[in-house]
Amino acid sequence: LISHPFPYGPRDGAAMTKQKLTKDLLKNLCSELQKDAFAGTLIKKLVGEHWLEKVEDLRYVPQHRLESWGVPLKLIDEIYDFLAENEADEGAHNMNAYMNYTLRPAMQSYFTPSITFSKLRDDAEKRRQPQTWAAKRLQRWFRHRQQQRARKPVITEDQVLSWLEDDDFRTPDAGKSQEIREKRAMESLKKGVLRWRARKAREKAEGLTGPQKKPLPADPFLAKIVETSPNTIPAFLAQRAAATPRDCEVYQLFIQFGNSLHQSEEEMRPYVHRLVTINWIEEKEDLALVEDRHWDAWAIPEKLVVLAKLEAGKTGGPKKNFRRDCQCAVL
């Protein structure tokens, strides 16, 4: 869990009103990982079921809870990586603001040569000729006040009223706003009914009646996930996956492991599906994200675990992509 010493959101008053949305973050991360088709299911789980509407809400969710919801391990790492980058950027921004608007003006006011010389001269005159010093100070104050009054334009109440219009401070009619909302809702319902009728007509033409159950995946491992964990993120990932895992570095690596251990590709497929299909571990560097508790829970043979750890040690940690340009809507 990312340490977060501040109560909520960005650390300055102006930025506290800008809260990034979780749904936009998930869409962007899924797009980066080329998993756009699964963004809707993840948003439904995190935002719809658990009300994590803002990105800052994710800071307080432990990793094991995200794992228990079935969020892919690679996506969990990407989420925490984004939170850490965002916090570091905000810290650097606050430090720059302190330096530019607090420390630098104070340093200039005390260490500028002209200002320092003026203060020394004023202090010497105050000690030697206190009455003259007091008279000059009052004169400076009076002249400064006169200059301020001369600069400020005299604005009358009639001038202010002439700049305003009747609708500037008018509250919209509640009845009219309700009418507009009802009209939009009826239009949305009509479109939904048309889509429903078109779907029913298509099912009737195809001879389909009643709720249709999707066929199980061809792969036995994926079919077991769909049957044992219905209506979950892993089940949705398994339902949409192909029988053959996605061709990637981890897939090729485990096929090599199988060849060296005299195991066929079909025997290695369940372990590859667990890593690549369900947890999006596709690059060799991503194997460093898998901990001992994951290997134990997934019941992967220990020899494969040893080989995977050795490969992860050679490649180092997962690659980190800076996402300062991540386009998230703000409230």
Long-range contacts (C-beta under 8 A, 24 or more apart in sequence): 1-59, 1-60, 1-61, 1-62, 1-63, 2-59, 2-80, 2-83, 2-84, 2-87, 4-59, 4-60, 4-87, 8-56, 9-54, 9-56, 10-90, 11-90, 11-91, 11-94, 12-93, 12-94, 12-97, 15-90, 15-93, 17-331, 18-330, 18-331, 19-54, 19-55, 19-56, 19-330, 19-331, 20-54, 20-55, 20-56, 20-86, 20-328, 20-329, 20-330, 21-53, 21-54, 21-55, 21-328, 21-329, 21-330, 21-331, 22-46, 22-47, 22-52, 22-53, 22-54, 22-55, 22-57, 22-58, 23-47, 23-53, 24-327, 24-328, 24-329, 25-55, 25-79, 25-82, 25-326, 25-328, 28-323, 28-326, 28-327, 28-328, 29-75, 29-78, 29-79, 29-82, 30-75, 32-78, 32-321, 32-323, 33-74, 33-75, 33-78, 33-280, 35-75, 35-280, 37-240, 38-233, 38-236, 38-237, 38-240, 41-233, 41-236, 42-71, 42-75, 42-233, 45-69, 45-70, 45-71, 45-233, 46-71, 54-331, 55-82, 55-83, 55-86, 55-328, 58-83, 59-83, 69-232, 69-233, 70-229, 70-232, 70-233, 70-234, 70-235, 70-237, 71-233, 72-233, 72-237, 72-278, 72-279, 72-280, 73-279, 73-280, 73-281, 73-289, 73-290, 73-294, 74-279, 74-280, 74-281, 74-282, 74-286, 74-289, 74-318, 75-280, 77-286, 77-289, 77-318, 81-320, 82-323, 82-326, 85-322, 85-323, 85-324, 89-324, 214-239, 217-241, 217-243, 218-243, 219-243, 219-269, 219-273, 220-270, 221-269, 221-270, 221-273, 221-274, 222-273, 222-277, 225-278, 234-278, 237-277, 237-278, 238-273, 238-277, 238-278, 241-273, 241-277, 244-269, 245-269, 245-272, 245-273, 245-276, 245-277, 246-276, 246-277, 246-282, 248-276, 248-282, 248-283, 249-282, 249-283, 249-284, 250-275, 250-276, 250-281, 250-282, 250-283, 250-284, 250-286, 250-287, 251-276, 251-282, 253-284, 253-308, 253-311, 254-304, 257-304, 257-307, 257-308, 261-303, 261-304, 271-298, 271-300, 271-301, 271-304, 274-298, 274-300, 283-318, 283-319, 284-311, 284-312, 284-315, 285-312, 285-315, 285-316, 285-317, 285-318, 285-319, 286-318, 287-311, 287-312, 287-315, 288-312, 288-315, 288-316, 288-317, 288-318, 289-318
